[in-house]
Amino acid sequence: DVGAYVLTSVLGVSSLRELSS
C-alpha cells in the first residue's frame, strides 16, 4: 500500500531530522 510507504518515509525523515538537530 502506498500510504504505508509514505507514512514510513515521513516518520523516517522526522526521526533523522530530530537526530541531526
N, CA, C and O atoms as a GROMACS GRO file, in nm:
protein
   84
    1ASP      N    1   0.086  -0.121   0.000
    1ASP     CA    2   0.000   0.000   0.000
    1ASP      C    3   0.089   0.125   0.000
    1ASP      O    4   0.184   0.134   0.078
    2VAL      N    5   0.059   0.218  -0.085
    2VAL     CA    6   0.140   0.340  -0.098
    2VAL      C    7   0.135   0.422   0.030
    2VAL      O    8   0.235   0.480   0.071
    3GLY      N    9   0.019   0.426   0.094
    3GLY     CA   10   0.003   0.505   0.217
    3GLY      C   11   0.103   0.463   0.323
    3GLY      O   12   0.160   0.547   0.393
    4ALA      N   13   0.124   0.332   0.336
    4ALA     CA   14   0.219   0.283   0.437
    4ALA      C   15   0.359   0.331   0.405
    4ALA      O   16   0.434   0.370   0.494
    5TYR      N   17   0.396   0.328   0.276
    5TYR     CA   18   0.530   0.372   0.236
    5TYR      C   19   0.549   0.519   0.266
    5TYR      O   20   0.654   0.560   0.316
    6VAL      N   21   0.447   0.599   0.235
    6VAL     CA   22   0.455   0.743   0.260
    6VAL      C   23   0.469   0.769   0.410
    6VAL      O   24   0.551   0.851   0.452
    7LEU      N   25   0.389   0.700   0.490
    7LEU     CA   26   0.396   0.719   0.636
    7LEU      C   27   0.534   0.684   0.688
    7LEU      O   28   0.592   0.757   0.769
    8THR      N   29   0.588   0.572   0.642
    8THR     CA   30   0.722   0.530   0.686
    8THR      C   31   0.826   0.633   0.647
    8THR      O   32   0.915   0.665   0.726
    9SER      N   33   0.815   0.686   0.525
    9SER     CA   34   0.911   0.786   0.478
    9SER      C   35   0.904   0.911   0.564
    9SER      O   36   1.007   0.962   0.607
   10VAL      N   37   0.783   0.960   0.589
   10VAL     CA   38   0.765   1.081   0.669
   10VAL      C   39   0.821   1.060   0.809
   10VAL      O   40   0.892   1.146   0.862
   11LEU      N   41   0.787   0.946   0.869
   11LEU     CA   42   0.835   0.918   1.005
   11LEU      C   43   0.987   0.906   1.006
   11LEU      O   44   1.053   0.955   1.097
   12GLY      N   45   1.042   0.841   0.904
   12GLY     CA   46   1.187   0.825   0.896
   12GLY      C   47   1.256   0.959   0.885
   12GLY      O   48   1.356   0.984   0.953
   13VAL      N   49   1.205   1.046   0.798
   13VAL     CA   50   1.265   1.179   0.779
   13VAL      C   51   1.257   1.258   0.909
   13VAL      O   52   1.353   1.324   0.947
   14SER      N   53   1.142   1.251   0.976
   14SER     CA   54   1.125   1.324   1.102
   14SER      C   55   1.227   1.276   1.204
   14SER      O   56   1.288   1.356   1.275
   15SER      N   57   1.246   1.144   1.212
   15SER     CA   58   1.341   1.088   1.308
   15SER      C   59   1.482   1.135   1.276
   15SER      O   60   1.556   1.174   1.366
   16LEU      N   61   1.519   1.132   1.148
   16LEU     CA   62   1.653   1.175   1.108
   16LEU      C   63   1.675   1.321   1.141
   16LEU      O   64   1.782   1.359   1.189
   17ARG      N   65   1.574   1.404   1.117
   17ARG     CA   66   1.588   1.547   1.144
   17ARG      C   67   1.603   1.570   1.294
   17ARG      O   68   1.679   1.657   1.337
   18GLU      N   69   1.531   1.494   1.374
   18GLU     CA   70   1.540   1.506   1.519
   18GLU      C   71   1.682   1.468   1.565
   18GLU      O   72   1.740   1.535   1.650
   19LEU      N   73   1.736   1.361   1.507
   19LEU     CA   74   1.870   1.316   1.545
   19LEU      C   75   1.975   1.417   1.498
   19LEU      O   76   2.073   1.441   1.568
   20SER      N   77   1.955   1.475   1.381
   20SER     CA   78   2.051   1.571   1.326
   20SER      C   79   2.061   1.694   1.415
   20SER      O   80   2.171   1.741   1.444
   21SER      N   81   1.947   1.746   1.458
   21SER     CA   82   1.944   1.867   1.539
   21SER      C   83   1.943   1.830   1.687
   21SER      O   84   1.940   1.919   1.772
   0.00000   0.00000   0.00000
